Amino acid sequence: MSTRKLGIHYFLRTGILAFFAYYILRLVKHNQLIIYIGPRMQFYVKLAAIGFYLLAVLQLLLAFRAWWGARRQDPSCECGSCSPASMSAAGHSFFYALFAVPLLLVLLLPDQALGSSLVDKKGITLTGAIAGNTAGTSGGAGAAAANKAASDAAPSASPGQTPGAGSAAAPAPAAVAAGDPLDALFPYDEYSEDLAILAKKLYKKDSISIKDKGFMETVTSIDFYMNNFVGKKVEISGFVYREEGMTEDQFVVSRFAVQCCSADAAPFGFMVEGSLGKNLKKDTWVNVSGTLGTTMYGGNEILKIDATRIQRIEAPATPYVFPDMDYFKTDP
């Protein structure tokens, strides 16, 4: 292969690597990296952008050397077949297409957070279906079982279907600490102690505000001791999701929980009932205030919010929620 043609290949590779680096930096600059990557993985993605940039510089130097005929060839390779660009035309086309197609999609499609269309495909986990009906009066199988159900149920559930209410194992004997009158309401074992501690803190509040920070921990604690929170006032924000089988005054206020990236996103939500939400469209972001209760849906007893106020809001800059085990140690 001539040095000029080889230079063209190096220039193409320079452009591809530089564009990937630029795209990551653009997402960081506009605070949109969170749409695709969870906080704990963002550092590595930013390092990758630096790596792409350095590789692009290297490819550019090789391109200049090849273009102006200054490339030095290994004496053991006289035919040029050892060149990194020595594959067939079809091979080159396939190789560059692997990178060109994603870049084309980046240019043509907007950076957009996940919404109802993905929930339709994955199904949604409704609170009250994680720990089962016994969660309100006793500790369930523990935090590990609840969190596993929370992370696994949504991707595997079919649209319109909630996980089985009896999915958690039978509660283990409670390990209670003497002196706390709430221990009778919130018994725990070695696995569910963190849930019980947070649940007791929430139980003492007149109104529970479920914020983005500690969202999953708060929801799981409430869900684990479901019946103890019936009648409590609650406030939560999320996007509207509806599916077949819901009445006109029912919808789910939903959030996507993300571990590492948007590929593992799992939708969770509270059923909301009330005439105030009749005219809300899918994917509308709302702040809902109301009272916790229970209802039957899909053959399961689930938590619901009897809405007293529904306010439309702008979609947050960070639309997803993320696990935060340190939240159990804080005062919600």
Buried (B, 14 or more C-beta within 10 A) or exposed (E): BEBEEBBBBBBBBBBBBBBBBBBBBBBBEEEBBBBBBBBEBBEEBBEEBEEBBEBBBBBBEBBBBBBEEEBEEEEEEEEEEEBEBBBEEEEBEEBBEEBBEBBEEBEEEEEEBBBBEEBBEBBBBBBBBBBBBBBBBBBBBBBEBBBBBBBBBBBEBEEBBBBBBEBBEEBBEBBBEEEEEBBEBBBBBEBBBBBBBBBBBBBEEEEBBBEBBBBBBBBBBBBBBBBBBEEBBBBBBBBBBBBEEBEEEBBBBBBBBBBBBBEEBBBBBBBBBBEBBEEBEBBBBBBBBBBBBBBEBBEBBBBBBBBEEBEEEEEBEBBBBBBBEEBBEEEB
